[in-house]
Amino acid sequence: MQLGPRVVSLSTKSRTYPGWPAIRNEPSWLLERVRAAGFVRETERIGVRYIDFFSGDVFPNLKIGVHIEGAPLKDGQIDVTTVLRFGKITTRLQVTNGAIVVTAAGPEVGSVLDIDGWVGPNDSDLFGHGLERFTELHDMVKRLFYSLLKPDYLAQLNPVYP
């Protein structure tokens, strides 16, 4: 958990995601503590963000690409950032094939798929419907994530659906 003058956030440790059913209960616990503390009067943003690391270059396995004069960029580092709207939900999609993570075996070069979804002040009454917003945001981020992966690559990842 992270607390600041304008932020309250809950995160999992790297490579230890327990699945949404386990995560879904945490915002309820956190919201009750924040409400009891009485220091939050208004909410500017409710968000859900997933950052996934992939070994190697993920771009050939995605349904998106970068082209110059009709030719796809295939070599070198590629970074893509775009903002997408889905009704009241805004998402920032960032993809890079130049990420470096530190593992027990040392640094590993690969790709990151980073999806940040949020609702703004008009839709983010944290104590009124915050838990519903968390679920809506999770569902949207999840749909976007799976829609980006090519079916054969997704099958290789052996996803487990609760």
C-alpha positions in Angstrom: 0.0 0.0 0.0 1.2 3.5 -0.8 -0.2 6.7 0.9 0.5 10.2 0.0 -1.1 13.7 0.2 -3.1 13.0 -3.0 -2.9 9.2 -3.6 -3.8 5.9 -2.0 -2.7 2.9 -3.9 -2.6 -0.9 -3.4 -0.2 -3.0 -5.4 1.2 -6.5 -5.6 4.8 -7.5 -5.7 6.5 -8.2 -9.0 5.6 -11.6 -10.5 3.3 -12.5 -7.6 -0.2 -11.6 -8.9 -2.6 -13.8 -7.0 -5.5 -13.3 -9.5 -8.5 -10.9 -9.5 -10.6 -12.9 -7.0 -7.9 -12.4 -4.3 -7.3 -8.8 -5.3 -11.0 -7.9 -5.4 -11.3 -8.1 -1.6 -8.4 -5.8 -0.9 -10.0 -2.5 -2.1 -12.9 -3.1 0.3 -10.5 -3.5 3.2 -8.5 -0.5 2.2 -11.6 1.7 1.6 -12.9 1.0 5.0 -9.6 2.1 6.6 -9.4 5.2 4.5 -13.0 6.1 5.3 -12.4 5.6 9.0 -9.3 7.8 8.9 -11.5 10.6 7.5 -8.8 12.4 5.5 -10.2 11.8 2.0 -13.0 14.3 1.1 -13.2 13.9 -2.6 -11.8 11.6 -5.3 -10.2 12.8 -8.5 -9.4 9.5 -10.0 -10.0 5.8 -9.5 -7.7 3.6 -11.5 -6.5 0.0 -12.1 -3.1 -0.6 -13.7 -1.5 -3.8 -14.9 2.1 -3.9 -16.0 3.1 -7.2 -17.6 6.7 -8.2 -18.5 7.3 -10.6 -21.4 10.6 -12.2 -22.4 11.8 -11.1 -25.8 10.0 -8.9 -28.3 6.3 -9.0 -27.8 5.4 -6.9 -30.8 5.2 -9.9 -33.3 2.7 -11.4 -30.9 0.4 -8.4 -30.7 -2.4 -7.3 -32.9 -0.8 -3.8 -33.1 2.2 -2.6 -34.9 4.2 0.5 -36.1 4.7 1.2 -39.8 6.6 3.7 -41.8 5.6 4.1 -45.4 3.6 0.9 -45.1 6.5 -1.2 -43.9 6.4 -2.6 -40.3 9.2 -1.6 -38.0 10.9 -4.8 -36.9 14.3 -3.9 -35.6 15.4 -1.9 -32.7 13.6 -0.6 -29.7 9.9 0.3 -30.3 7.9 2.3 -27.8 4.1 2.9 -28.3 1.9 5.0 -26.2 -1.7 5.8 -26.9 -4.8 6.8 -25.0 -8.1 5.1 -25.6 -11.6 5.9 -24.5 -14.2 3.3 -23.6 -17.3 5.2 -22.4 -16.4 6.8 -19.1 -13.2 4.8 -18.8 -9.9 6.2 -20.2 -7.0 3.9 -20.7 -3.3 4.6 -21.4 -1.7 1.8 -23.3 2.1 1.7 -23.3 4.2 -1.0 -25.0 7.9 -1.3 -25.3 10.3 -4.0 -26.4 13.2 -2.4 -24.6 12.4 -3.1 -21.0 15.0 -4.4 -18.5 14.0 -6.2 -15.3 16.2 -7.4 -12.6 15.7 -11.1 -11.7 17.5 -13.5 -9.4 19.5 -14.6 -12.4 20.4 -11.0 -13.3 19.0 -8.5 -15.7 16.6 -9.7 -18.4 15.7 -7.8 -21.5 12.1 -8.1 -22.8 8.9 -6.2 -23.3 6.4 -4.5 -21.1 2.7 -4.2 -21.8 1.4 -1.4 -19.4 -2.4 -0.7 -19.3 -3.6 2.0 -17.0 -7.4 2.5 -16.8 -9.2 5.1 -14.9 -12.4 7.2 -14.4 -12.2 10.9 -13.6 -13.8 13.0 -10.9 -17.4 12.8 -12.2 -17.4 9.0 -11.9 -15.1 8.4 -9.0 -17.1 8.7 -5.8 -14.7 6.5 -3.9 -17.0 5.7 -1.0 -20.3 5.7 -3.0 -19.4 3.3 -5.8 -15.6 2.9 -5.6 -15.7 -0.9 -5.5 -18.0 -1.2 -8.5 -15.6 1.2 -10.4 -12.6 -1.0 -9.5 -14.4 -4.1 -10.9 -15.4 -2.2 -14.1 -11.9 -0.9 -14.6 -10.4 -4.4 -14.0 -12.8 -5.9 -16.5 -12.0 -3.2 -19.2 -8.2 -3.5 -18.7 -8.5 -7.3 -18.9 -10.5 -7.1 -22.1 -8.1 -4.7 -23.7 -5.1 -6.9 -22.6 -6.6 -10.1 -24.1 -7.7 -8.3 -27.3 -4.1 -7.2 -28.0 -2.6 -10.7 -28.0 -2.7 -12.9 -31.1 -4.6 -16.2 -30.4 -1.6 -18.5 -30.9 0.5 -16.4 -28.5 -2.2 -16.3 -25.9 -2.5 -20.1 -26.1 1.3 -20.4 -25.4 0.9 -18.4 -22.2 -1.5 -21.0 -20.8 -3.9 -18.5 -19.1 -5.9 -19.7 -16.2 -9.4 -18.2 -16.1 -11.0 -18.2 -12.6 
